[in-house]
């Protein structure tokens, strides 16, 4: 859908920031959308949800001004979602009858396109890395933007579809493993694209897209083997405004930790700067990869900390206590302590090198168990997230 990085050399982008006419137009569009939602749906949202919506609008305004690629993505996604809603015409059965909905714009169709595009992006990035050609790398960037766009559009359409089933069933699509895996793919791709733009390198795309492709593989299995794509009503514990902020914050953290782990793989694969392995010689220098890895862990830790605090507030409302040593909570604490220790050693002791890269990789497996392993092998208050 859009692409911006053009070079393989790592050169952090500048920090100049000035408003242009297109930025004022972007903010005006968001303000108009905010006013429309307020006029149309104010009686359906409580005070907390209005605070969430207001903060989201401000964040999107800033992000769109600071990052033109992200602004274009949101405009395209909004166009696709609104066009899909128009095609539905409040009739969910049209998903199986209308050509564009059936093959492109219904939520499940959009997610399938997302999956296909991310796998193609992975192959394109690795082709560019091994061949040294610039064109496959540019294609990989475009495919990643497109996959993120289709995934995000699919989530918005799924949100609308849930209300077409019934207003009582309708909910934001971050309530089960199927939905959060889509969220993981989209957020990880967008965060990676930010680093790709900031450091002006596409050489690391194949490594990061590998973890997204792995998530796509799970998503496809979960869809076709378990029928998980079917929209289900929320269980009582999830019928809360806290879900709207706790889950996205959590998965921004997971996405950042996954990126850091794959950067760790790239760091170890490259070999010494003086004598890199020939097949990976086009990767950035180890110091540059280490810097990206550190920033990814720091960003992920910040969001995961916020998510953990929000989760405890949600638990107090749902179960009467801020912390109950439920297996999910315990493993979330283990994940938090692991990355707190990683950052402590990186900042206070200036630890760098292969050991920190390996630690970032191990951290991904710890996070993966906290996310999936607990659901598979342990039970507790979060048992509604079982496979």
N, C-alpha and C positions, 0 to 999 in steps of 0.2 A: 504493500500500500504506500509506504514511504520509506526512504532511506537517506542517511546523511553522512556516515563515515566513508571515507574514500581511501585512506592510506593504511599501511600495515605498521608504520612506525608509531610508537606510543608517544603522543604529545598531548598532555592535558590541555583541555580547552580553556580559554580565557574566561574571566568572570565578569566581563562588562555587561551591564544590564540597563537598557533604556527602552522606553515604551514607543511603539510605532502605531500608526493608524490601525493596522490590522489587530494589534493588541487591544486597543480600545473597542474595536468591533467585537472581538472575542468576549470581552468582559460584558459588553452590552447584550450579547446573545445569552450569556449565562444569567444575567440579571433578568432578562425577559423570561427565560425558562423558569427561574425561581418564582417570579411573579405569577406565571401561569399555574404552577403547582400550588402556590398558596391560594389562588382564587378558586381552583378546581377541587383541591383535596384537603383543605385546611381542617375540615371537621373529622377527617380520618386519622390525623396524626396528633399524637400527644406532645407535650412540651419537650420531652427528652428527644423525641424523633425530629422535632423542628430544630433543635440544637445540632443534632447529627447532620441534618440536611444542610443547614446553614454553614457549618464547618466544612462539609464536603464541597459546597459551592465555592467557598473561598480558596480551598486547596486546589480545585480544578482551575480556578481563575489564575492563580499563581503559576501552576504547572504549565498551563497552556501558553502563558506569556513567556516563561523561561525556556520552554522547549517546544519549538514549532512543530516538530514531528509528532509529539504527543497530542498537540492541538489538532493536527490533521487527522490523527487516528480517532480522536473522540468525535470529530465532526462526521467522519465516514461511518463510524459505529452508530451514532445517533440517526443518521440518514437511513442506514440499513434497518435499524430497529423500528423506526417510525414507519418505514415503507412496509415492513412485515406486519405491523399492527394494522395498517390500512388494508392490507390484503386479507387479513383474518376477518375483518368486519364483524368482530365479536362472535365468530362462529368457529369453534375449535376443530370441527370436523373438516374444515377446508385444508387442514394440514395434510390430509391424505388425498385431496382432490385437486388443489391448485398446483400447477407445475412449479412455479417459483418457490412456493412454500415447501412442497414435497422434496425438492432436490437442492434447495439452496438456503432458504431463509427461516424455515421452522427451526426451533431450537436444536433438535437432534441432528438435523441436516447441517446446520452451521457448525456444530461440534465435530461432526465427521470431517467437514472441510478443514477445520482447525487442526485435527489430528493429521490429516494428509499433508497439509502445508508445513507443519513442524517437522515431520519426518523428511520431507523433501529439503527443508532448510538445513537439517543436519547433514545430509548427503552433500549439499552444495558447499557448505562451509568446509567440510573435510576435503572435497575435491579441490577447492581453492588452496587449502593448506598444503596438500601434497603436490599440486601442480605448479603453484606459484602464480596462477592466473588471477587477475583482478575481477574478471567478469563473474565467475561462479560465486565469489565472495559477495559481490553486489547483489546477485540473485538471492543468496542466502539471507541477506539483510531484508530484502523486499519480501521474501517468503515468511520471515519471522514476523515482520510487521503485519502481514496479511493474516497469518495464523492467529496472532494476538487479537486482531480486529474481528475475525470470525468468531473466536471464542467469546470475546466480550459481548458481541452482538447476540450470540446464542444465549448467553446468560440473561441479558435484558429481555429477550423474547420469551425465554422460559419463565421469567418472572410474570410477564403478561399472561402466558398460557395458564399458569397456576390460578390466576384470578378468573380466567374463562371457565375453568372446571367448577369453581365455586369461590365466592368471596371468603368463605371460612377456610378453604384450602390454600388460598393465595399467600405467598411468602417470598421473601428475598431468597434467591437460589444459592444459599451457603449452608444448607441444613444437613446434608448427608455426604458420604464419601464421593459419590458421583459428582455432585456439584462442587465440592471443594477441590477435587482434582482438576476440574476445569479452571477454577480460580487459581490454583497453583501454577498451572501451565501459563496462563495469561500474565499473572503478576511476575513470574520468573522471567518470562520473555521480555516484558517491558523494562524491568530492572536491568537485565542484560543489555538491552538496546541503549539504555542510558549510559552504561559504562562504555559500550562500543562507540557512542558519539563522543563522550567526554575524553576518552583516551585515543580516539581516532585509530582504532585497530579492529579488524575483523578476524584476525588470525585465531582468536580464542573461541569463536562462535561455535565450532563443531563440538568442543568439549562441553560447553554449557547446554547446547541443544540436545546432547546425549541424555542428560537427566530429564529434560522435558519429554524427549521421545520415550524414555522409560515410563514416565507418568502416563503418556498417551497409550502405551502398551497395556498398562494396568486398566486404564479407562475403557479401552476397547473390550478387554476381557470382562470387566465388570458390567459392561453394557450388554454384551451378547450372551454371556453365560448366566448372569444373574438378573437381567432385565432391569438394571438399576436406573435406567433413564426415565422410567415411569415416575411421574410426579405424585408424591404421597403427601398426605396431611402432616403437619408438624406434631410431634409428640409434645405434651404439655410443657416439659422443661425448656423446650426451644421457643416457646411462644413469648418472646421477650425482645425488647429493643436492644438489649445487650448483645444479642447475636449479630446485629447489623454492624457492630464495630469490633467486637472481640475476634470474630472469625477472620475478617479481612486483615486485621493487624497481625494475627497469628501467622497467616500465610504469606504476608510480606516478609516476616521473619524467616519462615521456612524457605522461601524463595532465595533470600540473601544467603542463608547458610548453604543451600544447594550450589549456588554460584561459587561461593568461597571454596567448597569442596572440589568442584570441577576445575577451578583455577589451581588448586593444590595438585590435582592430577597433571595438569599442564606443566606446572612448575617442576614436578619430578620427572615428567616425560622429556622435558627439554634437555636436561643434563647441564653441565657447567657452561657458563657463558663463554669461556675460552675454548671449550671443545664440546659444542652441542651435538646431540645426536642428529645425524644428517636429515632424517625424515621429519624432525621437529625443529630444524634450524630457523624456520621462518617465524616461530613463536617470539613474542617480545622477550626482552631480557628478564632475567629472574627478578631483579629488583623491581621492575615495573609490574610483573605478575604479583609479587609479594605486596606491593602497595595496593593493587586492586583487591587482593584477597583480604587485606586488613580493613579496607573501607567497606567491603561487603559484610564482613563479620560485625563491624561496628554498627552499621545500619540495621542489620538483622537483629542484633542484640537489643537495640533501642526499641524496635517495634515489638519484639518478643516480650520485653519487659512490660511495655504498655499493655500488651495482650494478656499477660499473666495477671496484672493488677485488675484489668477489666473482668477477667474470668473470676477472680475472687469476689468482686462485687456482685457479679451475676450469681455466683454460688450462694452468697449470703441471702439474696432475694429468693432464689429457687429452693434452696435446701436448708436455710436457716443458719449457715455458718460460712465464714470466709475460707476456711481450709479444713479438709476432712481426711487428708492423706489417702484419698482415692488414688488407685494406680495411675490414672491419667495425670492427676495433679502432682503425684510424686515424680513421675518421669518428666513432667514439664519442669520441675525444680532441678532435676538432674541435668536437663538440657541447658537451663539457665546457668547453673553452676559451671558446667563445662565451658561455655563460651565466656563467662565472666573470668574464669581462670585463663583462658586463651588470651583475652584482651589484657588482663593484668600482666601476663608475662611479656606480651608484645609491647606494651606501653612503658611499664616500669623497669623491665629488664632488657628491653630492646631485643628480645628473642626473634630471630628470623631464620630462614633457611629451610632445609628439607624436613626438619623435625616439626616445624610449625605447619608446613604444607601437609604432612602426614596427619597431624593432629586435626586439621580442618577436615580431612577426609574421614577420619574416625568420627568426628563430630556429626557428620551427615548420617552415619549409621546409628548413632545414638538418637538423633532427631527422628530418623525413620522408624525406630522402634517405638519412640514416644507417640508418633503419629499413627502408625499402622500396627506395630507389634502388640501394643496394649489392647487394641481393638480385637486382635486375633486370638491372643493367648490369655488375657486377663479380663476380669469383669469388675464392675463397680457402678458408681453413679452415672458414668458415661457409657453405659452398656448400649444405649440407643445408637452408638456409632459402630456396632459390630458389623463384620463383613457378611 
